[in-house]
Amino acid sequence: MATIPKLIRKLGKEAYNLYIVGGYIRDRILNKEAKDYDFVVQEDAEKIAKLAAEKLGGTFVPFMAEKGTYRVVVGDEILDFTNLRGEDIYIDLAHRDFTMNAMAIKLTDYFEFEYIIDPFGGMMDIKNRKIKHVGVMTFKEDPLRALRAVRFAATYKFNIDEGTKAKIREEAALIKQVASERIMNEIFIILKEKNSHKYLRMMEDLKLMENIFEEVAKMKEVGKCYYHLTNAWIHSLKTVEEYENIINSMRFPKDVYDIVSEYLARKLSSDNKVKDIIKLGALFHDIGKPESIYIDTENRVHFYNHEIKGAEIVKKISSRMKMSKKESSLLKKLVLYHMKPLMYYVNEGPTNKSLFRFFSELKDDSIGVLLLSLADFTATRLNLGKEEDIPKYTDFITKLLRRYVEFKETQEHLLSPLDIIINFDIKDGKKLGQILYEIRKNRFYGEIESKEDAIEFVKERLRIEKI
């Protein structure tokens, strides 16, 4: 907050040409810390931004120069300077998104509440925790604002005004005009909320979801079968909710808790974590069902290999929405493998061989697949009114997570490559790698427990080779 008084001093008489606007005022009213500042400049925003960068020791960035916006970065703070739109500040504020962001105060009046310029009742709407659009052109001027309304509802726990909801529904298709990167940035902010399922449902209610992801419409048409009483889309939203319940409560033994916590907190990009992508995996795990419908001779509906088709579809979505390679790879794995744990369960558990192969293929992403499977199963059983089945499957998944802890432990060699080279005179790299792999596999099977066991295993293997 010391930035503003310092800016006033450094700019001198130029400070009289600036207004503070938007989110900074909103956050001050809410007593929230703000590190982003938006200024409206009455004359030349570029000139003032360059002057501010010089005086504050910051970096000047022509952020959106084509729209008259220039950015100054000072440490971890961002100051945006934009040319005044229209003849005065009132016209400028009329072009803003929501009433809570359509307030201004002269920089030199900082920060006296009685001097806040509030032509649309933003202060009252903040008091009432309400998100209300400013005017009839709000969403036409920038269709992303419809999604931002949901994002603000999620991050501030505000309610969207009913009139604003109606306007968003009416103009929801405009979101198709927005660059996918901007859309995904807003969606990931929503997904970071602990109970993001509420706001994904809000996106659905406001008709945004199917206008962003065209595949959703088909999911609404299919899904009812012996295992589901609802369509694939309603089930998928419920799966997100159950996944969030699982990771919010984290009722696992300590060894499992530790490995799951570390995995979920892992960063895949500068802002997004594994736990965020798993929410997308839960949302789209059944996206292949519309392309995989099969009706048997008894007129029962099946979705054979829908996970394979689904993996192909989410790969296209990831590309279309400009997701990073790591995010795209994880999302595809989650959809492709989400049925595997359930198949183990219905076949009375995996063999050591199949489980070792599963863990070897997915590595740490085995954890994500197991959590998604548990959420999927829980959502299904709750919908069928068979809650009594959930504890048994939860125990099953917990046991598999424990087996993964054991799998990770086998990464540490009982015998190092040097041990094997020296003691058994093995110099062939391929053969050495195979022996290390077999020791690890048999440790996982429980057949090798100590260094001595490993030595005996290698001796026996080499003896058999000579026969």
N, C-alpha and C positions, 0 to 999 in steps of 0.2 A: 504493500500500500504506500510505502515511502516513494514509489516511483512517480506518482502523480504530483505531489508537492515539488519534487525535484524537477519534473518536467516543466511545471509552471515557472519555476525560477530560471531554468535554463533557456526557455523559449522567449522570455521577456514579453514584449508587446504582442508577439505573434500568438501567445497563449489566448488572447481575447478572440481569436478567430476559430477556436476549437470547441466542439461539444464532445463530452463522453456520452456514448449511447449503448443501448442494447444489454447484452448479458452481464457486463460488469455491474451495471446499476441493479439489475435483478438479483445478482448474487450478494451485493452489499445489503440489500433489503432483507435477504434471507440469512444474513450473517454468515455467508459462505466465503471462503478464501477464493480470490480470483487472481489468476496470473495472465489472463488474456484481456487486453484492453482494446476497445473499438472507439475510434475517434472520427467524427465528421468534421471536415475542414471547409470553411466558407469560401476559401479562395483556391489555393494550389496545394493539393494533398502531397504531391511528389516533392515539392520544395520543402514542406514542413517535415515530411518523413526523413528526408536527407539531413535536415537541420537537427532533428531529434536524435538520429543515429550518431551524428557528430558530437552533440552535446552530452549524450548519455554513454558514449563509448560503445554503441551497439553496431549491429550489421544491418545495412539497408538491403532489402530484397524487393524487386518489382513484382510482388506476389500475384496480383491480378490487374496488371497495369491497364489492360484493355477495358476494364470496368472501373478504372480510376481508383484502385486500391493498392496501397504500398505498405510493406511490412518492415518493421524494425524488430530485431531480436536482441534482447539484452539479457544475457545469462539464460535463465529458464523462463523468462517472461517474453510475451509476444505483444507487440503494439501494432495495430492495423490502422492506417490513415486512409480515409475515403473521401472523395469529393462530394460535396453536398448535392443531393438530387432535388431538383426543383428550385423554387425561389427562396424558400425558407425551411427551417428545421421541421415545421409542422408537415410540410409536403413530403420531406424526406422520411419522417416517421411513418407516414401513411403507406409507404412502400415496404415496410418491415413485415415480418411474418406473424408474430403473435403479440397481443397487447402487453404481455409481461416483458417483451423485448423492445417495445415501441416507446421507450422513454429516453429522455436526454437531460443533460445538465451542462451548463457552460463550464468549461474547464476551470475558469477563474472563480466559479462558485463552489468548487469542490470542498467538502461534500456536505452541503446543507440540504436536508430533505425538503424543506419548504420551497426550494428553488428548482426542484425536479419538474421538468416539462412532461406532462402525462395526459395527452389529449384523448386517449382511448381507454382510460381507466385501468391501466396496467397494475398500479399499486393495489387497487381493490381486488383485482383478479389474483394477484399473488397472495393476498391475505386469504382469499377464498380457495386457494390452491386450484385454480382453474386455468386451462389453456384455451384461449379464444383467438381465432384468427382476426386480423385487423380489418380486411376489406374484401370485396368481391373478387379482386384480382390476386389475392394472396397466393393461391396455388397455381394459377396460370403463369404468374411471374417466375416462380420457381417450384415445379412440382415436387421436388425433394422435401419441401416443407411439410407435406402430408406425412411422410415417414419421420420427419423430425418431431412432429407432434407426438408420435408414439414414443420416440426416444426421450423427449422431455417428460412424458408421463412416467416412463420407466425410471429415469435417473432422479427426478424430483418428487415422484409419487404424487403427482397432480392428476386431476381428472380433466378429460377433454370435454369442452362445452358441447352440448347436444347439437347446437347449430353448426359448430365446426365439424363435428362428426358427419353430419348430413352433407356438408360441402365437400368433405374428403371423399365420401362414397360417390358423390355425383361426379367428381373429377378424378377418381382413382386411376383411370387409364392413362392420365398424363404422366404418371411415374415412368412409363415406358420410354419417355424422351430423355431421361436422366442417365448420365454415364454410370456404368455398372460399378466403377470404383467408389463413387460417391454413395451409391446405394449400400454397398457392402460395408463401408465405413460406419454407416448408421446402424445397420443390422448387427454388426459385431459389438457396438456399444450396448445395444439392447441385450445381446446374448451374455454380456459380462454381468448382468444383474442376476442375483441368486434365484429369483423367481421369474425368469424371462418368459416362461411358458405363458404367463398372463398377458404379456405384451405381444407375443406371437399370435395369441388368440385375438388380441385387439387388432393386429394387422389383418387378420382374417376377417374380422367383423367389419373393418373399414374397406374391404375389397382390395387391399394393397397386395396381399400375398399372391393371389393368382395373376395379378398384373405384373408382378416382379418375376415370379416363377410360373411360367405358363403350364408346367407339368402338373401343378396342383389340381387344376380343373379335372384332369383325368383320374387323379387319385380319389376324388370325391365320388366318382361314378362306380368304383369297384372296391372290393375288399371284404364284403360280407361273405362268410363261408362258415364251415363247421367250427372254426376256431375264433371267429370274430362276429360280433353282432352289429358293428358299426363299419362305416367305410374306412378305407385305408388312411385318409387324411385325418379324420377325427382320432383314429387310433394313434397316428404318428404324433399329433399334438399331445395326447395323453402320455406317450412314451417319453417325450421331452420332460413333462412334469415329473414322471416317476424317476427319470435319471437325475433331475435336480434334487428330488427328495433323497435319493441315495447319496449323492455327493455332499449335500448340505448336512446330513446326519452322520455319515461316515462310520457306521456301526460295524467295524471290522476289528479283528484281533490286531495287536500293535504291529507285528511284523508285516501284516497285509496293509494296515493303515499307512505305515511309513512309505512303502513302495508305491501305493496308489496316490498318496498326497504329492509325492515328488513328481510322479508322472503327469498328473493333472495340471500341476503348476508350471510345467515345462513350456518355454516359449517356442512358437513355430515361426513367428515373424516379430517385427518390432513391437507390436501391440497385442497380438492374439496368442492365446495359450491353447494347449491340448484340450482342456476342459470345454473351451468354447466350440471347437470343431466337433467334439463328440455330440454337442447339442444339435449341430447341423446334421450329423450322422443319424441321430434319433429322429429328426424331422423328416429325413429323406430315406430311411432304411427300407421302406416298402414302396419306393417310387417306381420300381420295376414291375409291380403287379399289373398295371393296366396292359403291359406288353406281354404278359405271361399267363393269361387266362386259359384254363383248360376245364372243360365240363365233361365229367365221366358219364358212363352209361346209366348211372343212377341219378343223373342230373345234379350232381354235386360239383361245386366250384373248387378248383385247385389253382395254385400259382407256382407251378414247378419251376425251379431255377430262377425265381424272380430276383434273387440276389445278384445273379450274373448280369441280367439285363439292367438292374438298378445301378450296378457299378459303372456300366457304360454310360448311363444317363447322367450320373453325378459327375463323371469326368467331363462331360460336355458343359454341365452347369458351371463347374469350377473354372473352365476355360472362358466361358461367356462372362462370368462375373469377375474375371481377372484375379482369382485367388492365387496365392503363392504356390510354388511346386510342393512344398512340404505340407501345406494345408490341403491341397488337392489330393496328394498321395494318401494322407491319413483318411480323408473322407471316403475315398474309393475303397480302401481296405475295410473300413467299418461297415460299409454297405455290402461288400462282397462276402465277408466272413460272418455277418451277424447271425446267421442260422446255425453255424457250426456248433456252438456250445449246446444248443437245444437238441441237436441231432445226437450229440454225445449222451445227453440226459435221457432221451427216450430209448436209447440203446444200452441203458444201464451203465453208462460211464465210458470214458475213453480208455483204450489200452495205453500202456506206457509208450509204445512205439508211436501211436497216432498223436498223443499229447506232446511228445518231444518234437515231432514234425511240425505240429501247430505252433508251438512256441518258437521253434527255429525259424519258421517262415515269417511270423509277425513280430518277434522279439518283444520290445516293451509295449507295442501296440496291441499285444494280446490282452493287456489290462483294459484298454478302451473297448475292445470287442466284448469282453466278459461283462463289463459294466452295462454296455448297451443291451446285451442279451438279457441281463437281469431286469432292466427297465422295460424292455419289450414284453417279457413274460409277465411281469407284474401288471402292466397296463392291460394285457389281454385277460388275465385272470380276474382282475377287478371288474372289467366290463362284462365278463361271463357270470359274475357273482360267485366265483370260486376262490375267494381269498384264502381259504385253508390250504391251497396248493403252494402259496407263495413262500412260506418259511422253508419248506423242503428244497425248493429251487434256490433260495438264497443261500442255504447251507452248501448246496452243490457248487454254486459259483464261488463261494468263499473258499471251499476246498481247492478248486482249480487255481484261485489266486495264490493260495498257499503253495501249491505245486509250482507256480511260477516263481515264487520266492526261492524255492529249492533249485529250480532251473537256473536262476541268476547266480546262485552260489556255486554252481558247477563251472562258471566262467573262470574261477580261480583254479589254476592247475595244481593238482596233487603232485604231478611230475612236470617239471619245466621242460621245454624243448632241449635245453642244455643237458638236463639229467638223462634224457633218453639218448641223446647223441653220444655222451661219454660212456654211459653204462651198457649200451647195447650196440654201439658202433653203427648207428643208423645215420647215413649222410644224405640219403635221398629225401628231398624236401616234400615231395608228394606223399611218400610213405610216412614220413614224420607227422604230417598234418592229419593223415588218416588215423594214425594211432592216437593222437591227442583227441580227435573227434570221438573215437570209440571209447576212450577212457571217460570222456565227459558224458556220453550217452549212457554208459553202464553205471556211472555214478547216479544219474537221474533215475535209472531203473532200480536203484538200491542194491546193485550187485557189487559195487566197489564203494567202500566207506573210508578207506585210509590210504596213505602213501604205500604201505606195505601191500595192500590189496592191488593197487595200481601196478606195482612192480611185478607181482605174480601174474597179473593179467597180461602184461607185455611179454613176459617170459613164455607163457602158454601160447600166446598168439604166434610168436616167432617159432616155437617148437612145432606147431601145427603146420606152419608154412614150409618147414623143412621136410615134412613127411611126404 
